[in-house]
Amino acid sequence: MRVFNFSAGPSMLPLPALEKAAAEMTDCNGTGQSVMEMSHRSKDYKPIIEKTEALFRELMSIPDNYKVLFVQGGASLQFAMVPLNLAAGALPGAVEGKKALYVDTGIWSKKAADEALKYANVNIAASSKDKTYTYIPTPPPIPPQNGDGEYAYYHITLNNTIVGTHWAELPSAATVGKVPLVTDASSCILSEPLDVSRFGIIYAGAQKNLGPAGVCVVIIRDDLIGNVPEWIPAMLRYDTYAKEGSMYNTPPCYGIYMIGLVLDWVKQQGGVEAVGKKNHEKAGLLYDYLDNSKMFMNPVVKKDRSLMNVVFVPRETDEEKKKDIETRFVAEAKAEGLVNLSGHRLVGGMRASIYNAMPMEGVKKLIAFMEKFEGK
Ligand SMILES: *Cc1c(COP(=O)(O)O)cnc(C)c1O
């Protein structure tokens, strides 16, 4: 029996995509081979990577002056690649690096900023650390006297997977000026429509909303590619990937194929708009339940709540009783086929990650379980 998996990542994938992959496991498209066995440069594989890219472009309405790159190393490697490509100096080290702005909205944004410190001159534009990251701060506009060109880029984490917050509205054009906006969209890519033209770079590790771990999708505006110091390794330069169609070396072939099957499913659902509508309904049901619950609550400011990661904690304030409720909740839910509901190891509590592939049925079953648990 398949369970409803509320893991933050790797997470549930659409069943039709998994079933198609299973059917093609040993013989894909009459080639007599698994996708895993194909040469990445063969005429059999080429249409697979091309299809995945074309579907990204179609579903996200990506303008022609952007490249779609498939990179390994996860979102965490992008924490380094972004500063290395956009802000690194002529010699290694942060002293030579350009200035970059980061909005600090939680653990992943902090990790991104800390990595960038090694190559760039990092400035924190705003932070919500004062209230344990339970809201999205409003960053002040870049002072006009600083002019364009002073900052190499402006980094935000679009959806904060661990604390369950989300930028419902992007920082305004007046706030960021002409500085390229760069975002980590690992846990919300394709969850609702997004205006790609507002960004210089959008990157997302695949294992939340796109496919298996091992691929990171990078959507990058052409003018940000290629102006890189000599010392940056080939595999860490965006132009290496852009020039070679993500095939400078062997790409994560199977992961790219799986993403293609997941994107087929998104398209069948009616595209990102339809999927977004469903995501709003799913998250709405859960937050409504939590707001009316006597046992649990969601600590995030309403307008900044994530559509994808719904965190909740017992209202109980006694630490020992609280721990007991959490332990029993997670164990009893698991027995009913609702798995991976523990919060992130660093923040505790509970978290239901409800990415695109989580059906409405799973959310309803979780709410019914919570009502029953609360009743006891
Ligand atoms: C999961 C996650 C990451 C880490 O992704 P890796 O692919 O494991 O490096 C980074 N940022 C966000 C927002 C995430 O949700």
The ligand as a Gaussian input file, in Angstrom:
#p B3LYP/6-31G(d) Opt

LIG

0 1
 C       16.032000      21.312000       0.597000
 C       16.477000      22.692000       0.417000
 C       17.824000      22.993000       0.141000
 C       18.899000      21.942000       0.084000
 O       18.842000      21.261000      -1.093000
 P       19.985000      20.205000      -1.522000
 O       19.528000      19.835000      -2.892000
 O       19.907000      19.080000      -0.538000
 O       21.283000      20.883000      -1.489000
 C       18.155000      24.318000      -0.069000
 N       17.232000      25.283000      -0.018000
 C       15.929000      25.026000       0.250000
 C       14.945000      26.154000       0.297000
 C       15.518000      23.726000       0.477000
 O       14.236000      23.466000       0.745000

